[in-house]
Amino acid sequence: MNVEVMSVMETTPVAVVVQPCRMESGRYVRAASVKRSIDVDAASWSEKDSAPPEIRVKLDGFLGLATQRHLKDDWVPAERVVQQGEEDHSQAEVSDADLGQVESMEGEVADFISKLQLTSSDMLRATTAYRALWHFGRPLRDGRCYRQLYEWSFVTKHVAQFWSHSWHGPVVAKVLLLLVMYNGLPAVLVGSASVAITLLLHHLCFLPCSIERNGQSAIAVSVGLLASSLTFFFWRSHQRVFLDRICIHQTDEKLRMMGLLNVGAVLNKSDSLLVCLDHTYIRRLWCVLEISAFLKSNGQEGINIKPTSWGVSIVILFLAWNGIMLGIAVVGAILRQSTGVTTVLGDGQRLGFLLWVILGSTAVPSSFFTLYMVSRSLRAHFRAVDSIRKQLETFSVKEDTVAHCCTLNHVDPATGATLTCDRVILEKCLVLWFGSVQAFNEFIQNELSVVFKKLTTSTVPYTWIVAAGIPLLWFHAGNAAYHLRTENYQAAARLVFYVPSWWLAIGPTCLQLFVWLLRRVRRQCSSLCQEVLVNFGCSMYAAFIYFVVAAFEGFWYTTFGTDVPSMAAFSVVVMTICALIPCAWLKCCSFLMVFKRTAGSNMVKALILALLPVALAFASCPSGECEETAVVQVRKSGRSKRDLMVGYWAWAWEGAANTIPGPANQTMGICFSGYTDAQTNLNFCISEGVIPYICSGSDVTCTKWMTVGGAGTTTDRTVLSGAVGLAASIRSAGFDGVIFDSEYVEAQSTSTDLVEDFYEATANLSSAGLMVGITTSHSAPLGCTNCNAAEVVKGWLADPNLDWISPQLYSNGYSLELVPTSDCSTESPACTWDIYENAIVPIVPSVPYAYMYDQASTNAVDYFKDTYNITLQGYIQWIQEVDSSFNPDPSPSPSPSPKGYYGRKKWFGR
């Protein structure tokens, strides 16, 4: 072989002439006579080069020889083509000569590489992150665009981050990890900004502003998901990174070899090293060299190790949050629109029930399946990290790493050409860096093992979890915008404290506890059955953690209420607990470690682990007291904890002798005489002696109440002030509270005036030692003069001095009617039931019969909880208690009263 290597210091190209091989059985081999010209810009060896001149010449010779082995000319018939004046030599002779020259230069080349110097300042190249992630990381997935890739790199003075990764690991997981790291934050910010702009346009009515609350939330989540997804895939991050496939030429062999020789120098000039960790990383020789070179030159501070599985986990978590929030919003919106609507599936209630059944039947199994798969994958991840850490503890570069050239037996499978051995050169570099290969092994065992050991005690970063939970913020932003548009400022203020407690504290903490548990039980079981039980047990733990938090939230709200101060206190308490949980969790981990070391079969231990959440649930609720709060998350409740309120409208208009005693569990007795004037009603109740009888049937503590107003009068400022003037007399007569029967109301000029009049009256009556309640027809007054009925009701529901409000869920007194008041349902705002959702006042509806509260197939409790997320605090029974053998007239009608009140026809007998 005749090799002509012209000095690269000259401007003329390098000409490499390779003699042909023999033709065997008609085979075509590489044309030896084809000249390949490799243009080398003289500027690449400029005055600024780090390599001294003598090293440059030796590198040129080495690169020329190495380049000949990787020539990729077209295949032609094997003919003898001999340059004039040259002699023919066999291929074996050429190979021996080439190998001899290469081996003689390997030592000096390794010496130069070990100094971490650039052969040329032009070899310090970088690309932008968005180029590397173009088309969902196509440069990482597909190498068919080599020529275009190198054009995306540019000469730079420093590299912000060097990407160290294995080409043999899962590619999609790697791409998702990089997208999360570089595009995740912009995606969250752009999505949130899009949601804010959309809600603002709705608020200003540039977009439709009549959308109800759940519809608003559905729009917010949808807009956020769309905007963040587009940003996630198409954001153009301009951070300078080094990716080998872009920054090292992949088709020009001279430039390719030059790039490989400069990898160590590029690492030396990189600000940080990103390690995309997977199960193949530590076994790749180049990966070990990259991380070792960076440790040698920069120390541990700049190393950022990220498992590729984290990217997949965060994307799944983000999509799951979006699915849950969007499902709740859409189903809630459909339920509101279907109220009172008849469809092919039945009435609105039946449609709503069917939708919840469909949602539950799909969401619950899907959630458990997702948790099961997450448990399975994360346990496998932690086992892989354990394997890497153990491998590093006894690391040997010869036994534990693989070079691609060695796997090919140093023969190019496409061309048959001999490949240079990366291991020989890299091991010589290691000797120059560390003194010996054994010293390098010890360095890996001590230094690198410490770096990787942190992964066994770390979980997905908190900021990533918070970012993945951003759909929760978008959902409640829609709620808050709706409340602001309807001027329900109390509800909007409560969300300010409620949302951070779940988004920033409860959600991330629950996930961290789940991941910590998975790390503790990561050990591979001996059988498939045990593996399934452990994964299922971990899924049960995740659900159990959520139910514990939901039960605590329900306990807090039923004890301290849902007003703004209570919400603020709950947020502070929850965040404090979440901050202290890691310390308490260490105790639990200690128990698990002891449990693992105890005697007993693995099958029994796995079964105990799977059933432990159920045992804990029964232990915490031995009598079933917390069954409801442990399963259903109570979001709205009263200001203070009460037993179930059971009221009774005692029909007293015919005196004490004909007043029917109430039920034994009655906690409120109401003297209902039928008179609308406060003074007249008080005189009647006293003169007829009915006050002692209105609670005579009760076996528990029972308070006595007097009504003011009714269908025959209008509640206005005069009526309210009249009741306040009689406060002392009402109290001395033996009453504990006053009920304003406000079926028609009148304001002085605006709704605000009437609300302020009610606030003044309730405050004065409370100061006088009386409790105060309000009852109205269905969801709002039938008539509202100079005011809006919905605005008045919202004022009642936010009154801090009001003890309860009782919507009358009937018209004729015998059938349960759950529809809102029709007279004001078309006003703006409308008096629909959703105005009750954020009440701080306990809601105690009046129902015809007690069983209609929670026992009937269609009952008040299930309807308000499932349709509007409203928790009722009790009921007031309208139909009188009678003997069990008595069968009342099923269709009586109200009759006018000569006294001027709306007394019903007396249909019962004793």
KANOR-V559584 format. One record per helix or strand. SS is the DSSP state (2 for helix, 1 for strand). FROM is the first residue (numbers start at 0). TO is the last residue. If there is no record, write none. Layout:
BEGIN
SS:FROM:TO  SS:FROM:TO
END
This chain:
BEGIN
1:13:15  1:28:29  1:35:37  2:41:44  2:52:67  1:74:75  2:90:113  2:120:122  1:124:127  2:128:131  2:133:140  2:145:150  1:153:154  1:158:164  2:170:202  2:212:233  1:239:241  2:243:246  2:252:260  2:262:267  1:269:276  2:280:282  1:283:283  2:284:297  1:302:306  2:307:337  1:342:342  1:345:345  2:347:392  2:396:399  1:401:401  2:403:406  1:410:410  1:417:417  2:421:433  2:436:455  2:461:467  2:469:484  2:488:519  2:527:559  2:563:596  2:601:619  2:626:630  1:644:650  2:655:657  1:667:671  2:677:686  2:690:694  1:702:708  1:714:714  2:716:724  2:726:731  1:736:740  1:743:745  2:750:766  1:770:776  1:782:784  2:788:796  1:803:807  2:832:835  1:842:846  2:850:853  2:859:867  1:873:876
END
